[in-house]
Amino acid sequence: MSPAQIESDIHAFIARRFPIADSGGAAPVSLLDGGLIDSLGLLEIVTFISERFGTEISDDDFLPEHFETTSSIAALVVRKLAPIR
């Protein structure tokens, strides 16, 4: 799965589950700092990532910068899916 497809899937989930967070193509707003997603919403996103992409988010991954935008979430997933070298 390409990084663009991963980001598209994450964006679609967030837009469906948290419609207020959908920027409609405008500049991305911070999901956390903007108050668009709370801690329960973050858990829903992590559950979606686990189910959709088959990867687990570890405690070390729970950094605000990883969950600021759909792009930053997608970048985290891409890193988690990258083969170990």
ZIFEN-V711151 format. One record per residue. N is the residue number from 0. RES is the residue in one small letter. PHI is phi in whole degrees, 0 to 359 (* if undefined). PSI is psi in whole degrees, -180 to 180 (none if undefined). D_CENTER is the distance of its C-alpha to the mean C-alpha in whole Angstrom. Layout:
n:N res:RES phi:PHI psi:PSI d_center:D_CENTER
n:N res:RES phi:PHI psi:PSI d_center:D_CENTER
This chain:
n:0 res:m phi:* psi:135 d_center:16
n:1 res:s phi:282 psi:156 d_center:15
n:2 res:p phi:304 psi:-37 d_center:12
n:3 res:a phi:295 psi:-39 d_center:13
n:4 res:q phi:292 psi:-40 d_center:13
n:5 res:i phi:300 psi:-48 d_center:9
n:6 res:e phi:297 psi:-40 d_center:8
n:7 res:s phi:297 psi:-43 d_center:10
n:8 res:d phi:296 psi:-42 d_center:9
n:9 res:i phi:294 psi:-45 d_center:6
n:10 res:h phi:300 psi:-44 d_center:7
n:11 res:a phi:297 psi:-42 d_center:10
n:12 res:f phi:297 psi:-49 d_center:9
n:13 res:i phi:296 psi:-42 d_center:8
n:14 res:a phi:296 psi:-37 d_center:11
n:15 res:r phi:288 psi:-46 d_center:13
n:16 res:r phi:278 psi:-33 d_center:12
n:17 res:f phi:230 psi:72 d_center:12
n:18 res:p phi:305 psi:-30 d_center:14
n:19 res:i phi:295 psi:-22 d_center:15
n:20 res:a phi:276 psi:-8 d_center:12
n:21 res:d phi:283 psi:114 d_center:13
n:22 res:s phi:282 psi:-7 d_center:14
n:23 res:g phi:61 psi:31 d_center:16
n:24 res:g phi:92 psi:-8 d_center:16
n:25 res:a phi:286 psi:176 d_center:17
n:26 res:a phi:304 psi:138 d_center:16
n:27 res:p phi:297 psi:140 d_center:13
n:28 res:v phi:257 psi:144 d_center:13
n:29 res:s phi:299 psi:121 d_center:12
n:30 res:l phi:294 psi:-38 d_center:10
n:31 res:l phi:274 psi:-56 d_center:11
n:32 res:d phi:295 psi:-30 d_center:14
n:33 res:g phi:281 psi:-4 d_center:15
n:34 res:g phi:72 psi:18 d_center:15
n:35 res:l phi:281 psi:-26 d_center:13
n:36 res:i phi:225 psi:131 d_center:11
n:37 res:d phi:261 psi:-171 d_center:13
n:38 res:s phi:297 psi:-36 d_center:13
n:39 res:l phi:292 psi:-38 d_center:14
n:40 res:g phi:297 psi:-40 d_center:11
n:41 res:l phi:299 psi:-41 d_center:8
n:42 res:l phi:296 psi:-36 d_center:11
n:43 res:e phi:296 psi:-41 d_center:10
n:44 res:i phi:295 psi:-43 d_center:6
n:45 res:v phi:296 psi:-40 d_center:8
n:46 res:t phi:296 psi:-43 d_center:10
n:47 res:f phi:302 psi:-46 d_center:9
n:48 res:i phi:301 psi:-45 d_center:7
n:49 res:s phi:299 psi:-47 d_center:11
n:50 res:e phi:288 psi:-42 d_center:13
n:51 res:r phi:283 psi:-41 d_center:12
n:52 res:f phi:249 psi:-5 d_center:11
n:53 res:g phi:67 psi:31 d_center:14
n:54 res:t phi:232 psi:149 d_center:13
n:55 res:e phi:260 psi:144 d_center:13
n:56 res:i phi:263 psi:120 d_center:11
n:57 res:s phi:275 psi:168 d_center:14
n:58 res:d phi:302 psi:-36 d_center:15
n:59 res:d phi:295 psi:-21 d_center:15
n:60 res:d phi:277 psi:-13 d_center:12
n:61 res:f phi:280 psi:71 d_center:11
n:62 res:l phi:245 psi:140 d_center:12
n:63 res:p phi:307 psi:-39 d_center:11
n:64 res:e phi:294 psi:-20 d_center:11
n:65 res:h phi:281 psi:-16 d_center:8
n:66 res:f phi:235 psi:24 d_center:6
n:67 res:e phi:285 psi:-42 d_center:8
n:68 res:t phi:220 psi:169 d_center:7
n:69 res:t phi:297 psi:-33 d_center:5
n:70 res:s phi:295 psi:-42 d_center:7
n:71 res:s phi:290 psi:-34 d_center:7
n:72 res:i phi:294 psi:-44 d_center:3
n:73 res:a phi:298 psi:-40 d_center:6
n:74 res:a phi:297 psi:-39 d_center:8
n:75 res:l phi:298 psi:-46 d_center:8
n:76 res:v phi:297 psi:-43 d_center:8
n:77 res:v phi:302 psi:-45 d_center:11
n:78 res:r phi:297 psi:-40 d_center:12
n:79 res:k phi:293 psi:-31 d_center:12
n:80 res:l phi:272 psi:-13 d_center:14
n:81 res:a phi:297 psi:139 d_center:16
n:82 res:p phi:296 psi:143 d_center:20
n:83 res:i phi:287 psi:132 d_center:21
n:84 res:r phi:254 psi:none d_center:24
